[in-house]
Amino acid sequence: MDESRQSSTPGAAAFLRTAVPPPALCGFLLLLALIFTGAYAAGASVGPVAPAMHGPGTSGSGTGEAENTGDMGGMDGMHEGDR
């Protein structure tokens, strides 16, 4: 009975066993791709969540945002001599 289970070419069966990745790896990669796709879709639908975050090449939207002058606003009292 054991002989009937073996294929006529044992080399081909061994090659198939080594060439095909384990099912757990395929399932993990599929789950990873689904989670990434869902996270990307959720992020794209929500849009930017950081304040004053703009796409590349866009200027201020005229909503009263401070112009970037190199001044670090909100850092009052922090001077180089206060170390």
HTML snippet that shows the backbone in 3Dmol.js (N, CA, C, O; Angstrom):
<script src="https://3Dmol.org/build/3Dmol-min.js"></script>
<div id="view" style="width:600px;height:400px;position:relative"></div>
<script>
const pdb = `
ATOM      1  N   MET A   1       0.813  -1.185   0.000  1.00  0.00           N
ATOM      2  CA  MET A   1       0.000   0.000   0.000  1.00  0.00           C
ATOM      3  C   MET A   1       0.864   1.260   0.000  1.00  0.00           C
ATOM      4  O   MET A   1       0.488   2.266  -0.601  1.00  0.00           O
ATOM      5  N   ASP A   2       2.004   1.215   0.659  1.00  0.00           N
ATOM      6  CA  ASP A   2       2.893   2.364   0.656  1.00  0.00           C
ATOM      7  C   ASP A   2       3.429   2.651  -0.735  1.00  0.00           C
ATOM      8  O   ASP A   2       3.678   3.805  -1.080  1.00  0.00           O
ATOM      9  N   GLU A   3       3.604   1.623  -1.523  1.00  0.00           N
ATOM     10  CA  GLU A   3       4.134   1.825  -2.865  1.00  0.00           C
ATOM     11  C   GLU A   3       3.132   2.515  -3.783  1.00  0.00           C
ATOM     12  O   GLU A   3       3.540   3.218  -4.707  1.00  0.00           O
ATOM     13  N   SER A   4       1.827   2.334  -3.553  1.00  0.00           N
ATOM     14  CA  SER A   4       0.828   2.958  -4.415  1.00  0.00           C
ATOM     15  C   SER A   4       0.739   4.473  -4.178  1.00  0.00           C
ATOM     16  O   SER A   4       0.291   5.205  -5.060  1.00  0.00           O
ATOM     17  N   ARG A   5       1.153   4.943  -3.017  1.00  0.00           N
ATOM     18  CA  ARG A   5       1.108   6.370  -2.719  1.00  0.00           C
ATOM     19  C   ARG A   5       2.263   7.144  -3.359  1.00  0.00           C
ATOM     20  O   ARG A   5       2.136   8.338  -3.632  1.00  0.00           O
ATOM     21  N   GLN A   6       3.363   6.481  -3.593  1.00  0.00           N
ATOM     22  CA  GLN A   6       4.511   7.152  -4.165  1.00  0.00           C
ATOM     23  C   GLN A   6       4.282   7.415  -5.641  1.00  0.00           C
ATOM     24  O   GLN A   6       3.696   6.594  -6.348  1.00  0.00           O
ATOM     25  N   SER A   7       4.748   8.570  -6.101  1.00  0.00           N
ATOM     26  CA  SER A   7       4.595   8.871  -7.518  1.00  0.00           C
ATOM     27  C   SER A   7       5.675   8.134  -8.291  1.00  0.00           C
ATOM     28  O   SER A   7       6.639   7.626  -7.718  1.00  0.00           O
ATOM     29  N   SER A   8       5.495   8.088  -9.589  1.00  0.00           N
ATOM     30  CA  SER A   8       6.454   7.371 -10.424  1.00  0.00           C
ATOM     31  C   SER A   8       7.768   8.142 -10.540  1.00  0.00           C
ATOM     32  O   SER A   8       8.806   7.555 -10.845  1.00  0.00           O
ATOM     33  N   THR A   9       7.727   9.437 -10.301  1.00  0.00           N
ATOM     34  CA  THR A   9       8.951  10.243 -10.346  1.00  0.00           C
ATOM     35  C   THR A   9       9.145  10.929  -9.003  1.00  0.00           C
ATOM     36  O   THR A   9       8.604  12.013  -8.784  1.00  0.00           O
ATOM     37  N   PRO A  10       9.898  10.326  -8.107  1.00  0.00           N
ATOM     38  CA  PRO A  10      10.073  10.918  -6.780  1.00  0.00           C
ATOM     39  C   PRO A  10      10.825  12.244  -6.819  1.00  0.00           C
ATOM     40  O   PRO A  10      10.686  13.043  -5.893  1.00  0.00           O
ATOM     41  N   GLY A  11      11.600  12.500  -7.837  1.00  0.00           N
ATOM     42  CA  GLY A  11      12.328  13.755  -7.942  1.00  0.00           C
ATOM     43  C   GLY A  11      11.382  14.927  -8.160  1.00  0.00           C
ATOM     44  O   GLY A  11      11.627  16.013  -7.635  1.00  0.00           O
ATOM     45  N   ALA A  12      10.310  14.738  -8.919  1.00  0.00           N
ATOM     46  CA  ALA A  12       9.356  15.809  -9.188  1.00  0.00           C
ATOM     47  C   ALA A  12       8.582  16.182  -7.926  1.00  0.00           C
ATOM     48  O   ALA A  12       8.330  17.361  -7.680  1.00  0.00           O
ATOM     49  N   ALA A  13       8.209  15.198  -7.138  1.00  0.00           N
ATOM     50  CA  ALA A  13       7.473  15.471  -5.902  1.00  0.00           C
ATOM     51  C   ALA A  13       8.360  16.218  -4.906  1.00  0.00           C
ATOM     52  O   ALA A  13       7.901  17.135  -4.225  1.00  0.00           O
ATOM     53  N   ALA A  14       9.605  15.831  -4.825  1.00  0.00           N
ATOM     54  CA  ALA A  14      10.526  16.515  -3.911  1.00  0.00           C
ATOM     55  C   ALA A  14      10.760  17.949  -4.375  1.00  0.00           C
ATOM     56  O   ALA A  14      10.869  18.858  -3.552  1.00  0.00           O
ATOM     57  N   PHE A  15      10.838  18.155  -5.681  1.00  0.00           N
ATOM     58  CA  PHE A  15      11.024  19.507  -6.207  1.00  0.00           C
ATOM     59  C   PHE A  15       9.809  20.376  -5.901  1.00  0.00           C
ATOM     60  O   PHE A  15       9.961  21.534  -5.513  1.00  0.00           O
ATOM     61  N   LEU A  16       8.599  19.831  -6.073  1.00  0.00           N
ATOM     62  CA  LEU A  16       7.391  20.594  -5.782  1.00  0.00           C
ATOM     63  C   LEU A  16       7.303  20.950  -4.305  1.00  0.00           C
ATOM     64  O   LEU A  16       6.880  22.050  -3.949  1.00  0.00           O
ATOM     65  N   ARG A  17       7.702  20.025  -3.453  1.00  0.00           N
ATOM     66  CA  ARG A  17       7.650  20.284  -2.021  1.00  0.00           C
ATOM     67  C   ARG A  17       8.602  21.410  -1.624  1.00  0.00           C
ATOM     68  O   ARG A  17       8.284  22.193  -0.730  1.00  0.00           O
ATOM     69  N   THR A  18       9.747  21.502  -2.262  1.00  0.00           N
ATOM     70  CA  THR A  18      10.702  22.542  -1.913  1.00  0.00           C
ATOM     71  C   THR A  18      10.440  23.852  -2.643  1.00  0.00           C
ATOM     72  O   THR A  18      10.829  24.912  -2.153  1.00  0.00           O
ATOM     73  N   ALA A  19       9.785  23.806  -3.809  1.00  0.00           N
ATOM     74  CA  ALA A  19       9.555  25.015  -4.598  1.00  0.00           C
ATOM     75  C   ALA A  19       8.357  25.817  -4.100  1.00  0.00           C
ATOM     76  O   ALA A  19       8.329  27.035  -4.280  1.00  0.00           O
ATOM     77  N   VAL A  20       7.385  25.188  -3.493  1.00  0.00           N
ATOM     78  CA  VAL A  20       6.170  25.862  -3.035  1.00  0.00           C
ATOM     79  C   VAL A  20       6.390  26.344  -1.595  1.00  0.00           C
ATOM     80  O   VAL A  20       6.783  25.555  -0.735  1.00  0.00           O
ATOM     81  N   PRO A  21       6.138  27.631  -1.326  1.00  0.00           N
ATOM     82  CA  PRO A  21       6.302  28.111   0.053  1.00  0.00           C
ATOM     83  C   PRO A  21       5.249  27.503   0.974  1.00  0.00           C
ATOM     84  O   PRO A  21       4.191  27.078   0.510  1.00  0.00           O
ATOM     85  N   PRO A  22       5.525  27.459   2.250  1.00  0.00           N
ATOM     86  CA  PRO A  22       4.554  26.886   3.189  1.00  0.00           C
ATOM     87  C   PRO A  22       3.254  27.679   3.196  1.00  0.00           C
ATOM     88  O   PRO A  22       3.276  28.896   3.013  1.00  0.00           O
ATOM     89  N   PRO A  23       2.130  27.015   3.402  1.00  0.00           N
ATOM     90  CA  PRO A  23       0.838  27.714   3.410  1.00  0.00           C
ATOM     91  C   PRO A  23       0.752  28.802   4.482  1.00  0.00           C
ATOM     92  O   PRO A  23       0.089  29.817   4.270  1.00  0.00           O
ATOM     93  N   ALA A  24       1.402  28.610   5.615  1.00  0.00           N
ATOM     94  CA  ALA A  24       1.364  29.627   6.668  1.00  0.00           C
ATOM     95  C   ALA A  24       2.033  30.915   6.197  1.00  0.00           C
ATOM     96  O   ALA A  24       1.566  32.005   6.525  1.00  0.00           O
ATOM     97  N   LEU A  25       3.110  30.807   5.438  1.00  0.00           N
ATOM     98  CA  LEU A  25       3.782  31.989   4.909  1.00  0.00           C
ATOM     99  C   LEU A  25       2.888  32.708   3.902  1.00  0.00           C
ATOM    100  O   LEU A  25       2.804  33.936   3.913  1.00  0.00           O
ATOM    101  N   CYS A  26       2.230  31.958   3.043  1.00  0.00           N
ATOM    102  CA  CYS A  26       1.315  32.572   2.069  1.00  0.00           C
ATOM    103  C   CYS A  26       0.157  33.274   2.772  1.00  0.00           C
ATOM    104  O   CYS A  26      -0.232  34.373   2.374  1.00  0.00           O
ATOM    105  N   GLY A  27      -0.389  32.659   3.799  1.00  0.00           N
ATOM    106  CA  GLY A  27      -1.475  33.269   4.556  1.00  0.00           C
ATOM    107  C   GLY A  27      -1.027  34.534   5.265  1.00  0.00           C
ATOM    108  O   GLY A  27      -1.752  35.529   5.294  1.00  0.00           O
ATOM    109  N   PHE A  28       0.167  34.495   5.837  1.00  0.00           N
ATOM    110  CA  PHE A  28       0.697  35.675   6.517  1.00  0.00           C
ATOM    111  C   PHE A  28       0.905  36.819   5.541  1.00  0.00           C
ATOM    112  O   PHE A  28       0.539  37.955   5.841  1.00  0.00           O
ATOM    113  N   LEU A  29       1.482  36.545   4.382  1.00  0.00           N
ATOM    114  CA  LEU A  29       1.710  37.592   3.391  1.00  0.00           C
ATOM    115  C   LEU A  29       0.394  38.159   2.862  1.00  0.00           C
ATOM    116  O   LEU A  29       0.290  39.360   2.615  1.00  0.00           O
ATOM    117  N   LEU A  30      -0.604  37.303   2.690  1.00  0.00           N
ATOM    118  CA  LEU A  30      -1.911  37.772   2.253  1.00  0.00           C
ATOM    119  C   LEU A  30      -2.545  38.666   3.321  1.00  0.00           C
ATOM    120  O   LEU A  30      -3.101  39.716   2.997  1.00  0.00           O
ATOM    121  N   LEU A  31      -2.467  38.264   4.571  1.00  0.00           N
ATOM    122  CA  LEU A  31      -3.004  39.076   5.662  1.00  0.00           C
ATOM    123  C   LEU A  31      -2.268  40.411   5.763  1.00  0.00           C
ATOM    124  O   LEU A  31      -2.894  41.448   5.985  1.00  0.00           O
ATOM    125  N   LEU A  32      -0.954  40.391   5.603  1.00  0.00           N
ATOM    126  CA  LEU A  32      -0.168  41.615   5.637  1.00  0.00           C
ATOM    127  C   LEU A  32      -0.574  42.563   4.513  1.00  0.00           C
ATOM    128  O   LEU A  32      -0.698  43.768   4.730  1.00  0.00           O
ATOM    129  N   ALA A  33      -0.779  42.027   3.322  1.00  0.00           N
ATOM    130  CA  ALA A  33      -1.196  42.863   2.190  1.00  0.00           C
ATOM    131  C   ALA A  33      -2.596  43.441   2.420  1.00  0.00           C
ATOM    132  O   ALA A  33      -2.845  44.597   2.080  1.00  0.00           O
ATOM    133  N   LEU A  34      -3.501  42.660   2.985  1.00  0.00           N
ATOM    134  CA  LEU A  34      -4.853  43.152   3.257  1.00  0.00           C
ATOM    135  C   LEU A  34      -4.837  44.260   4.310  1.00  0.00           C
ATOM    136  O   LEU A  34      -5.548  45.255   4.173  1.00  0.00           O
ATOM    137  N   ILE A  35      -4.038  44.093   5.351  1.00  0.00           N
ATOM    138  CA  ILE A  35      -3.955  45.124   6.391  1.00  0.00           C
ATOM    139  C   ILE A  35      -3.350  46.399   5.822  1.00  0.00           C
ATOM    140  O   ILE A  35      -3.842  47.492   6.103  1.00  0.00           O
ATOM    141  N   PHE A  36      -2.298  46.280   5.032  1.00  0.00           N
ATOM    142  CA  PHE A  36      -1.678  47.452   4.426  1.00  0.00           C
ATOM    143  C   PHE A  36      -2.658  48.172   3.506  1.00  0.00           C
ATOM    144  O   PHE A  36      -2.743  49.400   3.525  1.00  0.00           O
ATOM    145  N   THR A  37      -3.394  47.417   2.704  1.00  0.00           N
ATOM    146  CA  THR A  37      -4.371  48.016   1.788  1.00  0.00           C
ATOM    147  C   THR A  37      -5.465  48.737   2.563  1.00  0.00           C
ATOM    148  O   THR A  37      -5.861  49.843   2.194  1.00  0.00           O
ATOM    149  N   GLY A  38      -5.953  48.123   3.630  1.00  0.00           N
ATOM    150  CA  GLY A  38      -6.983  48.766   4.444  1.00  0.00           C
ATOM    151  C   GLY A  38      -6.478  50.028   5.124  1.00  0.00           C
ATOM    152  O   GLY A  38      -7.195  51.027   5.184  1.00  0.00           O
ATOM    153  N   ALA A  39      -5.263  49.995   5.635  1.00  0.00           N
ATOM    154  CA  ALA A  39      -4.697  51.173   6.288  1.00  0.00           C
ATOM    155  C   ALA A  39      -4.465  52.290   5.279  1.00  0.00           C
ATOM    156  O   ALA A  39      -4.705  53.459   5.580  1.00  0.00           O
ATOM    157  N   TYR A  40      -4.004  51.940   4.094  1.00  0.00           N
ATOM    158  CA  TYR A  40      -3.777  52.953   3.063  1.00  0.00           C
ATOM    159  C   TYR A  40      -5.102  53.587   2.637  1.00  0.00           C
ATOM    160  O   TYR A  40      -5.185  54.803   2.464  1.00  0.00           O
ATOM    161  N   ALA A  41      -6.128  52.768   2.470  1.00  0.00           N
ATOM    162  CA  ALA A  41      -7.441  53.292   2.064  1.00  0.00           C
ATOM    163  C   ALA A  41      -8.025  54.190   3.149  1.00  0.00           C
ATOM    164  O   ALA A  41      -8.603  55.234   2.847  1.00  0.00           O
ATOM    165  N   ALA A  42      -7.879  53.792   4.404  1.00  0.00           N
ATOM    166  CA  ALA A  42      -8.390  54.621   5.496  1.00  0.00           C
ATOM    167  C   ALA A  42      -7.631  55.946   5.571  1.00  0.00           C
ATOM    168  O   ALA A  42      -8.244  56.994   5.776  1.00  0.00           O
ATOM    169  N   GLY A  43      -6.331  55.916   5.413  1.00  0.00           N
ATOM    170  CA  GLY A  43      -5.540  57.138   5.446  1.00  0.00           C
ATOM    171  C   GLY A  43      -5.847  58.058   4.280  1.00  0.00           C
ATOM    172  O   GLY A  43      -5.871  59.279   4.436  1.00  0.00           O
ATOM    173  N   ALA A  44      -6.080  57.477   3.110  1.00  0.00           N
ATOM    174  CA  ALA A  44      -6.396  58.293   1.939  1.00  0.00           C
ATOM    175  C   ALA A  44      -7.772  58.937   2.075  1.00  0.00           C
ATOM    176  O   ALA A  44      -7.980  60.058   1.611  1.00  0.00           O
ATOM    177  N   SER A  45      -8.709  58.237   2.707  1.00  0.00           N
ATOM    178  CA  SER A  45     -10.049  58.801   2.843  1.00  0.00           C
ATOM    179  C   SER A  45     -10.106  59.886   3.918  1.00  0.00           C
ATOM    180  O   SER A  45     -10.894  60.825   3.802  1.00  0.00           O
ATOM    181  N   VAL A  46      -9.289  59.771   4.956  1.00  0.00           N
ATOM    182  CA  VAL A  46      -9.286  60.747   6.037  1.00  0.00           C
ATOM    183  C   VAL A  46      -8.510  61.992   5.639  1.00  0.00           C
ATOM    184  O   VAL A  46      -8.931  63.105   5.954  1.00  0.00           O
ATOM    185  N   GLY A  47      -7.402  61.828   4.964  1.00  0.00           N
ATOM    186  CA  GLY A  47      -6.586  62.961   4.561  1.00  0.00           C
ATOM    187  C   GLY A  47      -5.557  63.292   5.619  1.00  0.00           C
ATOM    188  O   GLY A  47      -5.400  62.553   6.591  1.00  0.00           O
ATOM    189  N   PRO A  48      -4.852  64.403   5.437  1.00  0.00           N
ATOM    190  CA  PRO A  48      -3.810  64.766   6.409  1.00  0.00           C
ATOM    191  C   PRO A  48      -4.420  65.143   7.757  1.00  0.00           C
ATOM    192  O   PRO A  48      -5.448  65.817   7.823  1.00  0.00           O
ATOM    193  N   VAL A  49      -3.774  64.699   8.819  1.00  0.00           N
ATOM    194  CA  VAL A  49      -4.300  64.959  10.150  1.00  0.00           C
ATOM    195  C   VAL A  49      -3.422  65.908  10.939  1.00  0.00           C
ATOM    196  O   VAL A  49      -3.843  66.394  11.988  1.00  0.00           O
ATOM    197  N   ALA A  50      -2.217  66.188  10.471  1.00  0.00           N
ATOM    198  CA  ALA A  50      -1.329  67.114  11.174  1.00  0.00           C
ATOM    199  C   ALA A  50      -1.727  68.543  10.819  1.00  0.00           C
ATOM    200  O   ALA A  50      -2.092  68.812   9.674  1.00  0.00           O
ATOM    201  N   PRO A  51      -1.663  69.458  11.775  1.00  0.00           N
ATOM    202  CA  PRO A  51      -1.999  70.840  11.473  1.00  0.00           C
ATOM    203  C   PRO A  51      -1.039  71.430  10.446  1.00  0.00           C
ATOM    204  O   PRO A  51       0.163  71.171  10.493  1.00  0.00           O
ATOM    205  N   ALA A  52      -1.561  72.207   9.536  1.00  0.00           N
ATOM    206  CA  ALA A  52      -0.797  72.905   8.498  1.00  0.00           C
ATOM    207  C   ALA A  52      -0.032  71.954   7.598  1.00  0.00           C
ATOM    208  O   ALA A  52       1.015  72.322   7.064  1.00  0.00           O
ATOM    209  N   MET A  53      -0.527  70.748   7.419  1.00  0.00           N
ATOM    210  CA  MET A  53       0.146  69.792   6.541  1.00  0.00           C
ATOM    211  C   MET A  53      -0.401  69.963   5.134  1.00  0.00           C
ATOM    212  O   MET A  53      -1.610  69.871   4.917  1.00  0.00           O
ATOM    213  N   HIS A  54       0.478  70.209   4.187  1.00  0.00           N
ATOM    214  CA  HIS A  54       0.080  70.434   2.805  1.00  0.00           C
ATOM    215  C   HIS A  54       0.823  69.465   1.920  1.00  0.00           C
ATOM    216  O   HIS A  54       1.863  68.923   2.295  1.00  0.00           O
ATOM    217  N   GLY A  55       0.280  69.258   0.749  1.00  0.00           N
ATOM    218  CA  GLY A  55       0.961  68.445  -0.236  1.00  0.00           C
ATOM    219  C   GLY A  55       2.161  69.189  -0.787  1.00  0.00           C
ATOM    220  O   GLY A  55       2.326  70.382  -0.529  1.00  0.00           O
ATOM    221  N   PRO A  56       2.996  68.503  -1.539  1.00  0.00           N
ATOM    222  CA  PRO A  56       4.177  69.164  -2.088  1.00  0.00           C
ATOM    223  C   PRO A  56       3.793  70.226  -3.113  1.00  0.00           C
ATOM    224  O   PRO A  56       2.910  70.011  -3.944  1.00  0.00           O
ATOM    225  N   GLY A  57       4.457  71.360  -3.048  1.00  0.00           N
ATOM    226  CA  GLY A  57       4.250  72.414  -4.025  1.00  0.00           C
ATOM    227  C   GLY A  57       3.060  73.309  -3.752  1.00  0.00           C
ATOM    228  O   GLY A  57       2.699  74.113  -4.612  1.00  0.00           O
ATOM    229  N   THR A  58       2.436  73.202  -2.586  1.00  0.00           N
ATOM    230  CA  THR A  58       1.305  74.074  -2.285  1.00  0.00           C
ATOM    231  C   THR A  58       1.749  75.136  -1.298  1.00  0.00           C
ATOM    232  O   THR A  58       2.642  74.912  -0.481  1.00  0.00           O
ATOM    233  N   SER A  59       1.123  76.281  -1.384  1.00  0.00           N
ATOM    234  CA  SER A  59       1.453  77.359  -0.457  1.00  0.00           C
ATOM    235  C   SER A  59       0.383  77.429   0.611  1.00  0.00           C
ATOM    236  O   SER A  59      -0.513  76.586   0.650  1.00  0.00           O
ATOM    237  N   GLY A  60       0.465  78.417   1.471  1.00  0.00           N
ATOM    238  CA  GLY A  60      -0.510  78.582   2.538  1.00  0.00           C
ATOM    239  C   GLY A  60      -1.922  78.706   1.997  1.00  0.00           C
ATOM    240  O   GLY A  60      -2.121  79.191   0.883  1.00  0.00           O
ATOM    241  N   SER A  61      -2.894  78.277   2.767  1.00  0.00           N
ATOM    242  CA  SER A  61      -4.273  78.261   2.296  1.00  0.00           C
ATOM    243  C   SER A  61      -5.025  79.539   2.640  1.00  0.00           C
ATOM    244  O   SER A  61      -6.208  79.649   2.316  1.00  0.00           O
ATOM    245  N   GLY A  62      -4.379  80.512   3.286  1.00  0.00           N
ATOM    246  CA  GLY A  62      -5.037  81.759   3.626  1.00  0.00           C
ATOM    247  C   GLY A  62      -5.947  81.638   4.828  1.00  0.00           C
ATOM    248  O   GLY A  62      -6.891  82.413   4.977  1.00  0.00           O
ATOM    249  N   THR A  63      -5.669  80.666   5.691  1.00  0.00           N
ATOM    250  CA  THR A  63      -6.518  80.465   6.860  1.00  0.00           C
ATOM    251  C   THR A  63      -5.891  81.046   8.114  1.00  0.00           C
ATOM    252  O   THR A  63      -6.214  80.617   9.222  1.00  0.00           O
ATOM    253  N   GLY A  64      -4.991  82.025   7.956  1.00  0.00           N
ATOM    254  CA  GLY A  64      -4.370  82.636   9.116  1.00  0.00           C
ATOM    255  C   GLY A  64      -3.154  81.897   9.601  1.00  0.00           C
ATOM    256  O   GLY A  64      -2.714  82.122  10.728  1.00  0.00           O
ATOM    257  N   GLU A  65      -2.590  81.019   8.791  1.00  0.00           N
ATOM    258  CA  GLU A  65      -1.405  80.285   9.201  1.00  0.00           C
ATOM    259  C   GLU A  65      -0.199  81.213   9.182  1.00  0.00           C
ATOM    260  O   GLU A  65      -0.107  82.109   8.342  1.00  0.00           O
ATOM    261  N   ALA A  66       0.712  80.996  10.100  1.00  0.00           N
ATOM    262  CA  ALA A  66       1.921  81.820  10.164  1.00  0.00           C
ATOM    263  C   ALA A  66       2.813  81.509   8.978  1.00  0.00           C
ATOM    264  O   ALA A  66       2.946  80.362   8.551  1.00  0.00           O
ATOM    265  N   GLU A  67       3.413  82.552   8.465  1.00  0.00           N
ATOM    266  CA  GLU A  67       4.347  82.383   7.359  1.00  0.00           C
ATOM    267  C   GLU A  67       5.665  81.860   7.918  1.00  0.00           C
ATOM    268  O   GLU A  67       6.076  82.268   9.004  1.00  0.00           O
ATOM    269  N   ASN A  68       6.319  80.983   7.208  1.00  0.00           N
ATOM    270  CA  ASN A  68       7.570  80.406   7.663  1.00  0.00           C
ATOM    271  C   ASN A  68       8.692  81.430   7.495  1.00  0.00           C
ATOM    272  O   ASN A  68       9.195  81.636   6.390  1.00  0.00           O
ATOM    273  N   THR A  69       9.078  82.066   8.593  1.00  0.00           N
ATOM    274  CA  THR A  69      10.123  83.090   8.544  1.00  0.00           C
ATOM    275  C   THR A  69      11.403  82.602   9.187  1.00  0.00           C
ATOM    276  O   THR A  69      12.364  83.365   9.289  1.00  0.00           O
ATOM    277  N   GLY A  70      11.444  81.373   9.619  1.00  0.00           N
ATOM    278  CA  GLY A  70      12.621  80.859  10.299  1.00  0.00           C
ATOM    279  C   GLY A  70      12.579  81.101  11.790  1.00  0.00           C
ATOM    280  O   GLY A  70      13.431  80.589  12.516  1.00  0.00           O
ATOM    281  N   ASP A  71      11.608  81.872  12.272  1.00  0.00           N
ATOM    282  CA  ASP A  71      11.465  82.146  13.693  1.00  0.00           C
ATOM    283  C   ASP A  71      10.730  80.976  14.334  1.00  0.00           C
ATOM    284  O   ASP A  71       9.694  80.540  13.833  1.00  0.00           O
ATOM    285  N   MET A  72      11.257  80.478  15.423  1.00  0.00           N
ATOM    286  CA  MET A  72      10.608  79.369  16.106  1.00  0.00           C
ATOM    287  C   MET A  72       9.625  79.943  17.115  1.00  0.00           C
ATOM    288  O   MET A  72       9.963  80.102  18.288  1.00  0.00           O
ATOM    289  N   GLY A  73       8.427  80.250  16.677  1.00  0.00           N
ATOM    290  CA  GLY A  73       7.411  80.810  17.542  1.00  0.00           C
ATOM    291  C   GLY A  73       7.089  79.875  18.687  1.00  0.00           C
ATOM    292  O   GLY A  73       7.119  78.654  18.529  1.00  0.00           O
ATOM    293  N   GLY A  74       6.783  80.442  19.832  1.00  0.00           N
ATOM    294  CA  GLY A  74       6.455  79.627  20.997  1.00  0.00           C
ATOM    295  C   GLY A  74       7.666  79.211  21.803  1.00  0.00           C
ATOM    296  O   GLY A  74       7.528  78.466  22.773  1.00  0.00           O
ATOM    297  N   MET A  75       8.838  79.668  21.433  1.00  0.00           N
ATOM    298  CA  MET A  75      10.054  79.303  22.140  1.00  0.00           C
ATOM    299  C   MET A  75      10.587  80.486  22.934  1.00  0.00           C
ATOM    300  O   MET A  75      11.799  80.658  23.064  1.00  0.00           O
ATOM    301  N   ASP A  76       9.681  81.298  23.464  1.00  0.00           N
ATOM    302  CA  ASP A  76      10.077  82.470  24.240  1.00  0.00           C
ATOM    303  C   ASP A  76      10.867  82.041  25.474  1.00  0.00           C
ATOM    304  O   ASP A  76      10.559  81.027  26.101  1.00  0.00           O
ATOM    305  N   GLY A  77      11.872  82.815  25.808  1.00  0.00           N
ATOM    306  CA  GLY A  77      12.667  82.512  27.003  1.00  0.00           C
ATOM    307  C   GLY A  77      13.796  81.533  26.740  1.00  0.00           C
ATOM    308  O   GLY A  77      14.609  81.282  27.630  1.00  0.00           O
ATOM    309  N   MET A  78      13.864  80.978  25.548  1.00  0.00           N
ATOM    310  CA  MET A  78      14.926  80.030  25.213  1.00  0.00           C
ATOM    311  C   MET A  78      15.989  80.771  24.431  1.00  0.00           C
ATOM    312  O   MET A  78      15.810  81.035  23.242  1.00  0.00           O
ATOM    313  N   HIS A  79      17.085  81.108  25.071  1.00  0.00           N
ATOM    314  CA  HIS A  79      18.168  81.848  24.432  1.00  0.00           C
ATOM    315  C   HIS A  79      19.422  80.988  24.486  1.00  0.00           C
ATOM    316  O   HIS A  79      19.528  80.066  25.296  1.00  0.00           O
ATOM    317  N   GLU A  80      20.349  81.300  23.626  1.00  0.00           N
ATOM    318  CA  GLU A  80      21.584  80.519  23.582  1.00  0.00           C
ATOM    319  C   GLU A  80      22.371  80.655  24.881  1.00  0.00           C
ATOM    320  O   GLU A  80      23.106  79.736  25.242  1.00  0.00           O
ATOM    321  N   GLY A  81      22.243  81.748  25.578  1.00  0.00           N
ATOM    322  CA  GLY A  81      22.991  81.953  26.814  1.00  0.00           C
ATOM    323  C   GLY A  81      22.379  81.255  28.014  1.00  0.00           C
ATOM    324  O   GLY A  81      22.975  81.277  29.091  1.00  0.00           O
ATOM    325  N   ASP A  82      21.198  80.627  27.871  1.00  0.00           N
ATOM    326  CA  ASP A  82      20.502  79.988  29.000  1.00  0.00           C
ATOM    327  C   ASP A  82      20.866  78.506  29.138  1.00  0.00           C
ATOM    328  O   ASP A  82      19.999  77.704  29.486  1.00  0.00           O
ATOM    329  N   ARG A  83      22.059  78.136  28.889  1.00  0.00           N
ATOM    330  CA  ARG A  83      22.414  76.702  28.950  1.00  0.00           C
ATOM    331  C   ARG A  83      22.800  76.294  30.312  1.00  0.00           C
ATOM    332  O   ARG A  83      23.125  75.129  30.539  1.00  0.00           O
TER     333      ARG A  83
END
`;
const viewer = $3Dmol.createViewer("view");
viewer.addModel(pdb, "pdb");
viewer.setStyle({}, {cartoon: {color: "spectrum"}});
viewer.zoomTo();
viewer.render();
</script>
